[in-house]
Amino acid sequence: MCDSCMIPDETTIVSVLSACSQLGDLVTGKKLHDYLRDNSVHPTVTLCNFLIDMYAKCGSAEKALDVLLNIPEKNVVSWNTVMNAFALHGYGHRAIELFQEMEAGGIRPDAVTFSALLSAC
């Protein structure tokens, strides 16, 4: 993203993050995350969920968790994405701990939550 270029909107950023997730391109996804931080973009919960998903699908469950813990408004999608990442990467106990944290925070589980927990087990 250059100074003489147009500034990408959230739809563009989400599209690129989705492509990074599909390709497993952690390097480009991280650059986009850095771009957001460097340009003081305050991402919505939807954009944060796509960041979480990108890190999770690119094999960086801890970084996905870091994004989750640093967003002010978490929703069930945010939690489910990180729980699925930990379950997928063999950290079932951590996924279950996240479920407990989610419930303690007042977020209601859904069918995807329970699917993540079954995968974790």
Secondary structure by P-SEA (a helix, b strand, c coil): cccccccccaaaaaaaaaaaaaaccaaaaaaaaaaaaaacccccaaaaaaaaaaaaaaccaaaaaaaaaacccccaaaaaaaaaaaaaacaaaaaaaaaaaaaaacccccaaaaaaaaaac
